[in-house]
């Protein structure tokens, strides 16, 4: 019984060590800390993203970037991390708010251009 209690305590203690603000999809992990949103690419491919404060979304009319050579297409290289200051998030996000991280990969289309595979999103609580 003593061993079982010790194991249960250890499991509960380790479970509490994770960051409450880190969320993941099949492509990225997003985490907020120190007024910065960090987006880590967990894949072998470049991942594109768009970040906005959640209450600003109904006011936006944005389009998915599908041109990889366009310098305005925000992206994270394979296995890299991008750091985005809260002041750079569309809608001027601040602590206590939420940011939505839309993200996707580009795949070559038959036309020689690119298309997105699917648009994923993560809701991140900003600290």
N, CA, C and O atoms as a GROMACS GRO file, in nm:
protein
  508
    1UNK      N    1   0.082  -0.119   0.000
    1UNK     CA    2   0.000   0.000   0.000
    1UNK      C    3   0.087   0.126   0.000
    1UNK      O    4   0.056   0.224  -0.068
    2UNK      N    5   0.195   0.122   0.077
    2UNK     CA    6   0.286   0.235   0.084
    2UNK      C    7   0.350   0.261  -0.052
    2UNK      O    8   0.365   0.376  -0.093
    3UNK      N    9   0.386   0.153  -0.123
    3UNK     CA   10   0.447   0.164  -0.256
    3UNK      C   11   0.346   0.225  -0.353
    3UNK      O   12   0.382   0.312  -0.432
    4UNK      N   13   0.222   0.179  -0.349
    4UNK     CA   14   0.119   0.230  -0.438
    4UNK      C   15   0.096   0.379  -0.413
    4UNK      O   16   0.079   0.456  -0.508
    5UNK      N   17   0.094   0.420  -0.287
    5UNK     CA   18   0.076   0.562  -0.254
    5UNK      C   19   0.192   0.645  -0.306
    5UNK      O   20   0.173   0.756  -0.354
    6UNK      N   21   0.314   0.592  -0.295
    6UNK     CA   22   0.432   0.663  -0.343
    6UNK      C   23   0.429   0.679  -0.494
    6UNK      O   24   0.464   0.785  -0.546
    7UNK      N   25   0.388   0.575  -0.564
    7UNK     CA   26   0.380   0.580  -0.710
    7UNK      C   27   0.273   0.681  -0.752
    7UNK      O   28   0.295   0.761  -0.843
    8UNK      N   29   0.156   0.676  -0.686
    8UNK     CA   30   0.049   0.770  -0.718
    8UNK      C   31   0.095   0.914  -0.695
    8UNK      O   32   0.067   1.001  -0.778
    9UNK      N   33   0.164   0.940  -0.587
    9UNK     CA   34   0.215   1.073  -0.558
    9UNK      C   35   0.313   1.118  -0.666
    9UNK      O   36   0.308   1.233  -0.712
   10UNK      N   37   0.401   1.030  -0.708
   10UNK     CA   38   0.501   1.063  -0.810
   10UNK      C   39   0.433   1.096  -0.943
   10UNK      O   40   0.472   1.190  -1.011
   11UNK      N   41   0.333   1.017  -0.981
   11UNK     CA   42   0.261   1.042  -1.107
   11UNK      C   43   0.189   1.176  -1.102
   11UNK      O   44   0.195   1.253  -1.197
   12UNK      N   45   0.121   1.205  -0.991
   12UNK     CA   46   0.050   1.332  -0.978
   12UNK      C   47   0.146   1.450  -0.977
   12UNK      O   48   0.116   1.556  -1.033
   13UNK      N   49   0.260   1.434  -0.914
   13UNK     CA   50   0.359   1.542  -0.909
   13UNK      C   51   0.414   1.570  -1.048
   13UNK      O   52   0.429   1.686  -1.086
   14UNK      N   53   0.444   1.466  -1.125
   14UNK     CA   54   0.495   1.485  -1.260
   14UNK      C   55   0.390   1.544  -1.352
   14UNK      O   56   0.422   1.626  -1.439
   15UNK      N   57   0.265   1.504  -1.334
   15UNK     CA   58   0.158   1.558  -1.417
   15UNK      C   59   0.144   1.708  -1.396
   15UNK      O   60   0.106   1.780  -1.489
   16UNK      N   61   0.173   1.755  -1.279
   16UNK     CA   62   0.162   1.898  -1.250
   16UNK      C   63   0.278   1.980  -1.302
   16UNK      O   64   0.274   2.102  -1.293
   17UNK      N   65   0.381   1.916  -1.356
   17UNK     CA   66   0.499   1.989  -1.404
   17UNK      C   67   0.483   2.046  -1.544
   17UNK      O   68   0.562   2.130  -1.584
   18UNK      N   69   0.382   2.001  -1.618
   18UNK     CA   70   0.364   2.050  -1.754
   18UNK      C   71   0.317   2.194  -1.754
   18UNK      O   72   0.261   2.241  -1.655
   19UNK      N   73   0.339   2.263  -1.862
   19UNK     CA   74   0.298   2.402  -1.874
   19UNK      C   75   0.149   2.408  -1.907
   19UNK      O   76   0.105   2.342  -2.001
   20UNK      N   77   0.071   2.485  -1.832
   20UNK     CA   78  -0.071   2.494  -1.861
   20UNK      C   79  -0.101   2.573  -1.988
   20UNK      O   80  -0.214   2.570  -2.037
   21UNK      N   81  -0.003   2.643  -2.042
   21UNK     CA   82  -0.029   2.725  -2.160
   21UNK      C   83   0.023   2.662  -2.289
   21UNK      O   84   0.005   2.721  -2.396
   22UNK      N   85   0.084   2.546  -2.284
   22UNK     CA   86   0.134   2.482  -2.405
   22UNK      C   87   0.024   2.397  -2.466
   22UNK      O   88  -0.035   2.313  -2.398
   23UNK      N   89  -0.004   2.419  -2.594
   23UNK     CA   90  -0.102   2.339  -2.668
   23UNK      C   91  -0.036   2.292  -2.796
   23UNK      O   92   0.053   2.358  -2.849
   24UNK      N   93  -0.081   2.177  -2.846
   24UNK     CA   94  -0.016   2.118  -2.963
   24UNK      C   95  -0.117   2.068  -3.064
   24UNK      O   96  -0.231   2.034  -3.031
   25UNK      N   97  -0.073   2.064  -3.188
   25UNK     CA   98  -0.145   1.999  -3.297
   25UNK      C   99  -0.050   1.897  -3.357
   25UNK      O  100   0.054   1.867  -3.298
   26UNK      N  101  -0.084   1.844  -3.471
   26UNK     CA  102   0.005   1.749  -3.537
   26UNK      C  103   0.128   1.818  -3.597
   26UNK      O  104   0.224   1.751  -3.634
   27UNK      N  105   0.126   1.952  -3.606
   27UNK     CA  106   0.236   2.025  -3.667
   27UNK      C  107   0.319   2.107  -3.569
   27UNK      O  108   0.442   2.108  -3.577
   28UNK      N  109   0.253   2.175  -3.477
   28UNK     CA  110   0.323   2.270  -3.392
   28UNK      C  111   0.285   2.256  -3.245
   28UNK      O  112   0.187   2.190  -3.209
   29UNK      N  113   0.367   2.319  -3.161
   29UNK     CA  114   0.334   2.342  -3.021
   29UNK      C  115   0.343   2.492  -2.999
   29UNK      O  116   0.440   2.556  -3.039
   30UNK      N  117   0.240   2.547  -2.935
   30UNK     CA  118   0.238   2.691  -2.906
   30UNK      C  119   0.234   2.709  -2.755
   30UNK      O  120   0.160   2.641  -2.684
   31UNK      N  121   0.316   2.803  -2.708
   31UNK     CA  122   0.325   2.828  -2.565
   31UNK      C  123   0.346   2.976  -2.540
   31UNK      O  124   0.424   3.042  -2.608
   32UNK      N  125   0.273   3.028  -2.440
   32UNK     CA  126   0.284   3.168  -2.403
   32UNK      C  127   0.361   3.182  -2.273
   32UNK      O  128   0.333   3.112  -2.175
   33UNK      N  129   0.458   3.273  -2.273
   33UNK     CA  130   0.530   3.307  -2.150
   33UNK      C  131   0.608   3.435  -2.172
   33UNK      O  132   0.654   3.462  -2.283
   34UNK      N  133   0.622   3.514  -2.066
   34UNK     CA  134   0.700   3.639  -2.071
   34UNK      C  135   0.658   3.731  -2.185
   34UNK      O  136   0.744   3.788  -2.253
   35UNK      N  137   0.528   3.745  -2.205
   35UNK     CA  138   0.471   3.833  -2.309
   35UNK      C  139   0.518   3.796  -2.449
   35UNK      O  140   0.528   3.881  -2.538
   36UNK      N  141   0.546   3.666  -2.468
   36UNK     CA  142   0.587   3.615  -2.598
   36UNK      C  143   0.514   3.485  -2.627
   36UNK      O  144   0.498   3.400  -2.538
   37UNK      N  145   0.469   3.470  -2.749
   37UNK     CA  146   0.408   3.345  -2.794
   37UNK      C  147   0.514   3.270  -2.873
   37UNK      O  148   0.565   3.320  -2.973
   38UNK      N  149   0.547   3.150  -2.828
   38UNK     CA  150   0.645   3.069  -2.898
   38UNK      C  151   0.574   2.960  -2.977
   38UNK      O  152   0.491   2.887  -2.924
   39UNK      N  153   0.609   2.951  -3.105
   39UNK     CA  154   0.553   2.849  -3.193
   39UNK      C  155   0.667   2.758  -3.235
   39UNK      O  156   0.760   2.802  -3.304
   40UNK      N  157   0.659   2.632  -3.195
   40UNK     CA  158   0.763   2.534  -3.228
   40UNK      C  159   0.710   2.440  -3.334
   40UNK      O  160   0.604   2.379  -3.319
   41UNK      N  161   0.786   2.429  -3.442
   41UNK     CA  162   0.751   2.339  -3.551
   41UNK      C  163   0.802   2.199  -3.515
   41UNK      O  164   0.922   2.179  -3.496
   42UNK      N  165   0.711   2.103  -3.506
   42UNK     CA  166   0.746   1.966  -3.469
   42UNK      C  167   0.762   1.875  -3.590
   42UNK      O  168   0.763   1.752  -3.575
   43UNK      N  169   0.773   1.931  -3.709
   43UNK     CA  170   0.778   1.851  -3.831
   43UNK      C  171   0.909   1.870  -3.907
   43UNK      O  172   0.996   1.948  -3.867
   44UNK      N  173   0.921   1.798  -4.016
   44UNK     CA  174   1.038   1.809  -4.104
   44UNK      C  175   1.013   1.908  -4.218
   44UNK      O  176   1.097   1.923  -4.307
   45UNK      N  177   0.899   1.976  -4.216
   45UNK     CA  178   0.861   2.070  -4.321
   45UNK      C  179   0.839   2.209  -4.264
   45UNK      O  180   0.815   2.225  -4.144
   46UNK      N  181   0.847   2.308  -4.348
   46UNK     CA  182   0.814   2.445  -4.308
   46UNK      C  183   0.664   2.451  -4.278
   46UNK      O  184   0.584   2.391  -4.350
   47UNK      N  185   0.627   2.523  -4.172
   47UNK     CA  186   0.487   2.542  -4.135
   47UNK      C  187   0.458   2.691  -4.138
   47UNK      O  188   0.534   2.771  -4.084
   48UNK      N  189   0.348   2.728  -4.202
   48UNK     CA  190   0.305   2.867  -4.212
   48UNK      C  191   0.200   2.895  -4.105
   48UNK      O  192   0.129   2.804  -4.063
   49UNK      N  193   0.192   3.020  -4.062
   49UNK     CA  194   0.098   3.052  -3.956
   49UNK      C  195   0.046   3.195  -3.966
   49UNK      O  196   0.104   3.280  -4.033
   50UNK      N  197  -0.066   3.218  -3.898
   50UNK     CA  198  -0.125   3.350  -3.882
   50UNK      C  199  -0.179   3.353  -3.739
   50UNK      O  200  -0.251   3.262  -3.698
   51UNK      N  201  -0.145   3.458  -3.663
   51UNK     CA  202  -0.185   3.467  -3.523
   51UNK      C  203  -0.267   3.594  -3.502
   51UNK      O  204  -0.228   3.702  -3.547
   52UNK      N  205  -0.380   3.580  -3.432
   52UNK     CA  206  -0.464   3.696  -3.401
   52UNK      C  207  -0.524   3.678  -3.262
   52UNK      O  208  -0.545   3.567  -3.214
   53UNK      N  209  -0.552   3.790  -3.198
   53UNK     CA  210  -0.620   3.788  -3.070
   53UNK      C  211  -0.764   3.742  -3.097
   53UNK      O  212  -0.826   3.788  -3.193
   54UNK      N  213  -0.816   3.653  -3.015
   54UNK     CA  214  -0.941   3.585  -3.047
   54UNK      C  215  -1.062   3.677  -3.064
   54UNK      O  216  -1.146   3.652  -3.150
   55UNK      N  217  -1.072   3.783  -2.986
   55UNK     CA  218  -1.189   3.871  -3.000
   55UNK      C  219  -1.180   3.961  -3.123
   55UNK      O  220  -1.279   4.024  -3.161
   56UNK      N  221  -1.064   3.966  -3.185
   56UNK     CA  222  -1.044   4.045  -3.308
   56UNK      C  223  -1.085   3.966  -3.432
   56UNK      O  224  -1.113   4.026  -3.537
   57UNK      N  225  -1.089   3.835  -3.423
   57UNK     CA  226  -1.115   3.752  -3.541
   57UNK      C  227  -1.241   3.790  -3.620
   57UNK      O  228  -1.236   3.792  -3.742
   58UNK      N  229  -1.354   3.820  -3.554
   58UNK     CA  230  -1.473   3.853  -3.634
   58UNK      C  231  -1.455   3.979  -3.720
   58UNK      O  232  -1.531   4.000  -3.814
   59UNK      N  233  -1.358   4.060  -3.688
   59UNK     CA  234  -1.335   4.184  -3.762
   59UNK      C  235  -1.236   4.168  -3.878
   59UNK      O  236  -1.218   4.260  -3.958
   60UNK      N  237  -1.174   4.052  -3.887
   60UNK     CA  238  -1.067   4.033  -3.985
   60UNK      C  239  -1.117   3.968  -4.114
   60UNK      O  240  -1.212   3.890  -4.113
   61UNK      N  241  -1.051   4.002  -4.221
   61UNK     CA  242  -1.074   3.940  -4.351
   61UNK      C  243  -0.937   3.901  -4.404
   61UNK      O  244  -0.877   3.973  -4.483
   62UNK      N  245  -0.887   3.787  -4.359
   62UNK     CA  246  -0.753   3.746  -4.397
   62UNK      C  247  -0.759   3.626  -4.492
   62UNK      O  248  -0.858   3.553  -4.496
   63UNK      N  249  -0.654   3.609  -4.567
   63UNK     CA  250  -0.645   3.498  -4.661
   63UNK      C  251  -0.522   3.415  -4.627
   63UNK      O  252  -0.421   3.466  -4.579
   64UNK      N  253  -0.532   3.288  -4.652
   64UNK     CA  254  -0.422   3.195  -4.627
   64UNK      C  255  -0.311   3.225  -4.728
   64UNK      O  256  -0.336   3.235  -4.849
   65UNK      N  257  -0.191   3.238  -4.679
   65UNK     CA  258  -0.077   3.262  -4.766
   65UNK      C  259  -0.039   3.131  -4.834
   65UNK      O  260  -0.015   3.030  -4.767
   66UNK      N  261  -0.034   3.132  -4.966
   66UNK     CA  262   0.000   3.009  -5.039
   66UNK      C  263   0.121   3.027  -5.131
   66UNK      O  264   0.146   2.945  -5.219
   67UNK      N  265   0.194   3.134  -5.111
   67UNK     CA  266   0.313   3.160  -5.193
   67UNK      C  267   0.437   3.157  -5.104
   67UNK      O  268   0.465   3.254  -5.034
   68UNK      N  269   0.511   3.047  -5.106
   68UNK     CA  270   0.624   3.033  -5.014
   68UNK      C  271   0.736   3.134  -5.034
   68UNK      O  272   0.817   3.154  -4.943
   69UNK      N  273   0.743   3.198  -5.149
   69UNK     CA  274   0.850   3.296  -5.171
   69UNK      C  275   0.808   3.436  -5.128
   69UNK      O  276   0.889   3.528  -5.133
   70UNK      N  277   0.683   3.453  -5.086
   70UNK     CA  278   0.633   3.582  -5.040
   70UNK      C  279   0.689   3.609  -4.900
   70UNK      O  280   0.665   3.532  -4.807
   71UNK      N  281   0.762   3.718  -4.887
   71UNK     CA  282   0.825   3.750  -4.758
   71UNK      C  283   0.725   3.779  -4.647
   71UNK      O  284   0.761   3.774  -4.529
   72UNK      N  285   0.601   3.810  -4.682
   72UNK     CA  286   0.501   3.839  -4.579
   72UNK      C  287   0.435   3.713  -4.524
   72UNK      O  288   0.355   3.721  -4.431
   73UNK      N  289   0.467   3.597  -4.580
   73UNK     CA  290   0.412   3.470  -4.529
   73UNK      C  291   0.491   3.430  -4.406
   73UNK      O  292   0.608   3.391  -4.414
   74UNK      N  293   0.426   3.438  -4.291
   74UNK     CA  294   0.494   3.401  -4.167
   74UNK      C  295   0.507   3.249  -4.161
   74UNK      O  296   0.413   3.175  -4.190
   75UNK      N  297   0.626   3.204  -4.122
   75UNK     CA  298   0.649   3.060  -4.118
   75UNK      C  299   0.754   3.024  -4.013
   75UNK      O  300   0.828   3.109  -3.964
   76UNK      N  301   0.756   2.897  -3.981
   76UNK     CA  302   0.856   2.841  -3.891
   76UNK      C  303   0.924   2.727  -3.966
   76UNK      O  304   0.857   2.636  -4.016
   77UNK      N  305   1.054   2.733  -3.972
   77UNK     CA  306   1.129   2.626  -4.039
   77UNK      C  307   1.117   2.495  -3.960
   77UNK      O  308   1.077   2.495  -3.844
   78UNK      N  309   1.152   2.386  -4.025
   78UNK     CA  310   1.145   2.254  -3.962
   78UNK      C  311   1.222   2.252  -3.830
   78UNK      O  312   1.337   2.295  -3.824
   79UNK      N  313   1.160   2.201  -3.727
   79UNK     CA  314   1.219   2.184  -3.594
   79UNK      C  315   1.277   2.313  -3.534
   79UNK      O  316   1.370   2.310  -3.454
   80UNK      N  317   1.220   2.426  -3.574
   80UNK     CA  318   1.263   2.556  -3.520
   80UNK      C  319   1.150   2.617  -3.438
   80UNK      O  320   1.038   2.566  -3.437
   81UNK      N  321   1.181   2.727  -3.370
   81UNK     CA  322   1.082   2.797  -3.290
   81UNK      C  323   1.080   2.944  -3.329
   81UNK      O  324   1.184   3.008  -3.342
   82UNK      N  325   0.960   2.998  -3.347
   82UNK     CA  326   0.941   3.140  -3.373
   82UNK      C  327   0.889   3.204  -3.245
   82UNK      O  328   0.801   3.148  -3.179
   83UNK      N  329   0.942   3.321  -3.211
   83UNK     CA  330   0.897   3.394  -3.093
   83UNK      C  331   0.824   3.519  -3.139
   83UNK      O  332   0.880   3.602  -3.211
   84UNK      N  333   0.697   3.533  -3.098
   84UNK     CA  334   0.614   3.644  -3.139
   84UNK      C  335   0.575   3.725  -3.015
   84UNK      O  336   0.507   3.675  -2.926
   85UNK      N  337   0.619   3.849  -3.010
   85UNK     CA  338   0.582   3.937  -2.899
   85UNK      C  339   0.431   3.960  -2.904
   85UNK      O  340   0.374   3.968  -3.012
   86UNK      N  341   0.368   3.972  -2.789
   86UNK     CA  342   0.225   3.997  -2.785
   86UNK      C  343   0.188   4.119  -2.868
   86UNK      O  344   0.082   4.121  -2.931
   87UNK      N  345   0.273   4.219  -2.870
   87UNK     CA  346   0.246   4.341  -2.946
   87UNK      C  347   0.244   4.317  -3.097
   87UNK      O  348   0.192   4.401  -3.171
   88UNK      N  349   0.299   4.205  -3.144
   88UNK     CA  350   0.300   4.172  -3.286
   88UNK      C  351   0.181   4.086  -3.327
   88UNK      O  352   0.162   4.059  -3.446
   89UNK      N  353   0.101   4.043  -3.230
   89UNK     CA  354  -0.017   3.962  -3.261
   89UNK      C  355  -0.126   4.054  -3.312
   89UNK      O  356  -0.151   4.159  -3.254
   90UNK      N  357  -0.190   4.016  -3.421
   90UNK     CA  358  -0.297   4.097  -3.478
   90UNK      C  359  -0.405   4.118  -3.372
   90UNK      O  360  -0.455   4.021  -3.314
   91UNK      N  361  -0.440   4.243  -3.348
   91UNK     CA  362  -0.536   4.277  -3.244
   91UNK      C  363  -0.470   4.321  -3.116
   91UNK      O  364  -0.538   4.346  -3.016
   92UNK      N  365  -0.336   4.332  -3.117
   92UNK     CA  366  -0.261   4.379  -3.000
   92UNK      C  367  -0.298   4.304  -2.874
   92UNK      O  368  -0.346   4.363  -2.777
   93UNK      N  369  -0.275   4.176  -2.874
   93UNK     CA  370  -0.308   4.091  -2.760
   93UNK      C  371  -0.226   4.129  -2.637
   93UNK      O  372  -0.116   4.183  -2.648
   94UNK      N  373  -0.281   4.099  -2.522
   94UNK     CA  374  -0.209   4.122  -2.397
   94UNK      C  375  -0.239   4.007  -2.302
   94UNK      O  376  -0.324   3.922  -2.329
   95UNK      N  377  -0.170   4.006  -2.191
   95UNK     CA  378  -0.187   3.900  -2.093
   95UNK      C  379  -0.334   3.893  -2.050
   95UNK      O  380  -0.401   3.995  -2.038
   96UNK      N  381  -0.381   3.771  -2.028
   96UNK     CA  382  -0.520   3.750  -1.988
   96UNK      C  383  -0.614   3.730  -2.104
   96UNK      O  384  -0.732   3.700  -2.084
   97UNK      N  385  -0.565   3.746  -2.226
   97UNK     CA  386  -0.647   3.726  -2.344
   97UNK      C  387  -0.609   3.593  -2.409
   97UNK      O  388  -0.527   3.518  -2.357
   98UNK      N  389  -0.670   3.566  -2.522
   98UNK     CA  390  -0.641   3.443  -2.596
   98UNK      C  391  -0.600   3.476  -2.738
   98UNK      O  392  -0.652   3.570  -2.800
   99UNK      N  393  -0.506   3.399  -2.788
   99UNK     CA  394  -0.464   3.412  -2.927
   99UNK      C  395  -0.502   3.285  -3.002
   99UNK      O  396  -0.499   3.175  -2.945
  100UNK      N  397  -0.536   3.301  -3.128
  100UNK     CA  398  -0.564   3.186  -3.213
  100UNK      C  399  -0.448   3.174  -3.311
  100UNK      O  400  -0.415   3.270  -3.381
  101UNK      N  401  -0.388   3.057  -3.317
  101UNK     CA  402  -0.277   3.031  -3.408
  101UNK      C  403  -0.329   2.941  -3.520
  101UNK      O  404  -0.346   2.821  -3.501
  102UNK      N  405  -0.354   3.001  -3.636
  102UNK     CA  406  -0.390   2.923  -3.755
  102UNK      C  407  -0.259   2.876  -3.817
  102UNK      O  408  -0.163   2.954  -3.824
  103UNK      N  409  -0.253   2.753  -3.862
  103UNK     CA  410  -0.128   2.702  -3.921
  103UNK      C  411  -0.157   2.594  -4.024
  103UNK      O  412  -0.259   2.526  -4.019
  104UNK      N  413  -0.062   2.580  -4.120
  104UNK     CA  414  -0.081   2.489  -4.232
  104UNK      C  415   0.052   2.462  -4.298
  104UNK      O  416   0.151   2.532  -4.276
  105UNK      N  417   0.054   2.359  -4.380
  105UNK     CA  418   0.169   2.330  -4.466
  105UNK      C  419   0.127   2.357  -4.610
  105UNK      O  420   0.009   2.348  -4.644
  106UNK      N  421   0.224   2.391  -4.693
  106UNK     CA  422   0.198   2.410  -4.835
  106UNK      C  423   0.245   2.287  -4.911
  106UNK      O  424   0.351   2.231  -4.884
  107UNK      N  425   0.164   2.248  -5.007
  107UNK     CA  426   0.201   2.134  -5.091
  107UNK      C  427   0.192   2.177  -5.237
  107UNK      O  428   0.107   2.258  -5.273
  108UNK      N  429   0.281   2.124  -5.322
  108UNK     CA  430   0.278   2.162  -5.463
  108UNK      C  431   0.147   2.118  -5.529
  108UNK      O  432   0.100   2.006  -5.507
  109UNK      N  433   0.090   2.207  -5.609
  109UNK     CA  434  -0.031   2.176  -5.685
  109UNK      C  435   0.008   2.137  -5.827
  109UNK      O  436   0.121   2.163  -5.870
  110UNK      N  437  -0.082   2.075  -5.898
  110UNK     CA  438  -0.056   2.032  -6.036
  110UNK      C  439  -0.023   2.150  -6.127
  110UNK      O  440   0.048   2.134  -6.226
  111UNK      N  441  -0.072   2.268  -6.093
  111UNK     CA  442  -0.050   2.388  -6.174
  111UNK      C  443   0.092   2.443  -6.161
  111UNK      O  444   0.130   2.535  -6.234
  112UNK      N  445   0.169   2.388  -6.067
  112UNK     CA  446   0.302   2.440  -6.042
  112UNK      C  447   0.303   2.540  -5.928
  112UNK      O  448   0.410   2.583  -5.883
  113UNK      N  449   0.186   2.579  -5.882
  113UNK     CA  450   0.176   2.668  -5.767
  113UNK      C  451   0.164   2.582  -5.642
  113UNK      O  452   0.194   2.463  -5.644
  114UNK      N  453   0.120   2.643  -5.532
  114UNK     CA  454   0.105   2.571  -5.406
  114UNK      C  455  -0.037   2.582  -5.353
  114UNK      O  456  -0.111   2.675  -5.387
  115UNK      N  457  -0.073   2.486  -5.269
  115UNK     CA  458  -0.200   2.491  -5.199
  115UNK      C  459  -0.176   2.446  -5.056
  115UNK      O  460  -0.080   2.374  -5.027
  116UNK      N  461  -0.265   2.487  -4.966
  116UNK     CA  462  -0.250   2.444  -4.827
  116UNK      C  463  -0.311   2.306  -4.810
  116UNK      O  464  -0.406   2.270  -4.879
  117UNK      N  465  -0.256   2.230  -4.717
  117UNK     CA  466  -0.307   2.094  -4.695
  117UNK      C  467  -0.437   2.099  -4.615
  117UNK      O  468  -0.536   2.042  -4.659
  118UNK      N  469  -0.439   2.164  -4.503
  118UNK     CA  470  -0.559   2.191  -4.424
  118UNK      C  471  -0.521   2.298  -4.322
  118UNK      O  472  -0.406   2.308  -4.280
  119UNK      N  473  -0.618   2.377  -4.285
  119UNK     CA  474  -0.591   2.484  -4.189
  119UNK      C  475  -0.628   2.432  -4.050
  119UNK      O  476  -0.741   2.392  -4.024
  120UNK      N  477  -0.529   2.435  -3.963
  120UNK     CA  478  -0.550   2.392  -3.825
  120UNK      C  479  -0.548   2.518  -3.738
  120UNK      O  480  -0.498   2.622  -3.781
  121UNK      N  481  -0.603   2.508  -3.618
  121UNK     CA  482  -0.594   2.622  -3.527
  121UNK      C  483  -0.579   2.576  -3.384
  121UNK      O  484  -0.628   2.470  -3.345
  122UNK      N  485  -0.509   2.657  -3.309
  122UNK     CA  486  -0.489   2.634  -3.166
  122UNK      C  487  -0.530   2.760  -3.091
  122UNK      O  488  -0.499   2.871  -3.135
  123UNK      N  489  -0.597   2.744  -2.980
  123UNK     CA  490  -0.634   2.854  -2.894
  123UNK      C  491  -0.537   2.855  -2.777
  123UNK      O  492  -0.528   2.758  -2.702
  124UNK      N  493  -0.466   2.966  -2.761
  124UNK     CA  494  -0.361   2.977  -2.658
  124UNK      C  495  -0.397   3.085  -2.558
  124UNK      O  496  -0.422   3.200  -2.595
  125UNK      N  497  -0.401   3.049  -2.431
  125UNK     CA  498  -0.419   3.148  -2.324
  125UNK      C  499  -0.289   3.225  -2.306
  125UNK      O  500  -0.184   3.165  -2.288
  126UNK      N  501  -0.297   3.356  -2.310
  126UNK     CA  502  -0.178   3.438  -2.295
  126UNK      C  503  -0.161   3.474  -2.149
  126UNK      O  504  -0.256   3.516  -2.083
  127UNK      N  505  -0.041   3.457  -2.099
  127UNK     CA  506  -0.011   3.485  -1.958
  127UNK      C  507   0.028   3.630  -1.939
  127UNK      O  508   0.056   3.671  -1.826
   0.00000   0.00000   0.00000
